[in-house]
Amino acid sequence: MSKQTRRDFLFLASGIAGATGVAGVAWPFIDQLRPDEAARAAGAVEVDISAIEEGMSVTVKWRGQPVIIRNRTKKEIEEARATPLEELKDIYARNANLPDRTQATDFARSAGEGRENWLVLINICTHLGCVPLGQAGRYNGWLCPCHGSDYDTAGRVRNGPAGRNLAVPPYKFISDTIIRIG
């Protein structure tokens, strides 16, 4: 056994006091790196969709990005369902609510069972980050006017330089008329 001396105790005590002092001085600098209340509140947004009629869309802001919520018509849903997956440039759903390798069927891009008419998309072109125009282009979905990327009525890229489908953010219905994004 080693013999502990008063010097050992003082050495240990001063080391602990020094570490505590450094932590006390560093904490304000570390604490300032956390997001403020406004940024944390922007992490999720609730949207009342009760006033969105069939064939209409609204754009909301989530984490500084435009998010489209569209109440699709029966014709738009039929057109999207009729598209063979082999014709798509990107075969993956890009839906944050589903596993990564889920195929880009219309159902996988929509809000799911009983809510196939609802589409929630981040409206940023996957080519260079432009904002596509809605109900435009060859497929009557979204068209990026800057470079010509064309998306169908399910937000899947069909032609142009974009290589990925419009992303679907994490969201869920918290009631029949309220969607929480984020």
N, C-alpha and C positions, 0 to 999 in steps of 0.2 A: 504494500500500500504506500501511496505517496503521501507525504506529509504536507498538508495545506497550511499555508502561512497567511498572515494578515495581508501581506503584499498580494497574494493570489486573490484574496477577497476584494481588495481595493481595485485591482486590475479588472476583474470581472464586473464589479459595480460601476466603474467609470466607463467601461465599454457599453454596458446596457444604457447608462444615462446618455452617452453620446449618440447611440442609435436612436433613442427616443427623441432626442433633440433634432437630429437630422430628419426624422419622420415628421416631427411637428413643423419644421420649416418647409419641408417639401409638400406637405399635404395641400396647402392652398393652390400650389401650382398644378398638382395632379387633379384636384377637384374642379378647377376651371376648365378642364378638358371635357367634362361631361356635358351632354347637350342640355340646354336650358328647358324650362317648362314648355315654351312655345314649340320647340323642336320635338319634344316628346309627345305633345298633343297632336302634332302633325303626323305622327307615326301611324295613326288610324283615323279614318274619317267615316262617319255614318251618313248615308244618303237616303232620303225618303224618295222612293220611286213611284209612289202612288199617282203622281200627276203625269208620268211619262206614258203617253198613249202609244198604241201599236204604230210602228213605223217612225217613232221619234227617238232622239238621242239627247243625252245631256253630257256635258263635260265637267268633271270636277278635278280639283287639284289634289294629288296625294304625293307627299314627299317631293314636291316641286315638279311633278310630272303630270301631264294631262291624261286623265283616265276617262274613256268613253263608256257610258252605260247606255246600251241600245236595247229597245224593245222591238225585236225583229218581227217582220210580217211573216205570214205563213209562206208566201212566195219566196222570201229570202231564205227561210229555213229549208224549203224544198230544194232550192238551187244549191245550197251548201251541201245538203245530204246527197244530191245527185252527182257530186264531183267525185270521181274515182281518186283514191289516194295516190295512184301512180302518176297523176297529172300535177301533183303538188311539188313545188321546189323543196319544201321542208316537210318531212313526214311526221315530225314530232309536234305534239300539242302546245308545248311551251306554256303549260298551265301550272302555275305555282301551287295549285291545290291538288295536283295529281303527280304520280311518279314521273321521273324525268323521261323515260322512254315510252310514254303513252303516245299512241298514234294520233294524228291530227284529224280525227273524225269530227264532224260537226258537233256531236254530242259531247266529246271531250273538250271542245272549245266553249261550249255553252255553260249555263248555270246548272245543268244536270236534270235529273228526272223531275218531270212536271214543270220545269222552268226553262225548257229548251229555247224559249223565245228571248231570254235575257242573255246578253253578251256584255262582258266587262273586259275591256282591253286598255293597255297602256298605249296611248296614241302617239307613239314615237317610231318613225320609220327605222327599220333595223339595218338600213344601209349606212346612212350618215347622220341620223338623229333629227331629221326634219319632221314636221307635223303633217301627216296625210290629211287630205280632205275627205269628208264622209259622203257616202252615197254618190260616189264618182268612179270613173274608170270603166274599163271593159266589163268588170264583174259586178258593178254597182255596189262595191264595198267601200274601200278606201284607196285613194290614189295619192302618191307622193308627187306633187307638182315639180319638185326640184330635179328629180332624176328618173321619174317615170315608173317607180315600183308600184305594182298593182296588187291589191289585196281583195279577196272575195268577201262575201257576206258573213263569213265566220272569222275574218281577220287573218286568213292564211295567204301567204305570198304566192302569187300565181305567175307573175313575170316581172322583168326589170332587174336592176342590180341587187336588190335586197335578197339576202340568202336565208332569212329566218322569218317565221310568222310573227305577227304582233304579239307581244307578251301578255299573258293573263296574270294580273296581280293576285296575291292572296286575298281572298274575300269570302264572306259567308253571309247568308241571309239570317238576320237575327229576329225577323218577323216576316210576314208576307209582304210588307211594304218598306222595310228598312234593310239596306245592305251595309255591312261594315267592311271597308277596304283597309287592309293592313292588319 
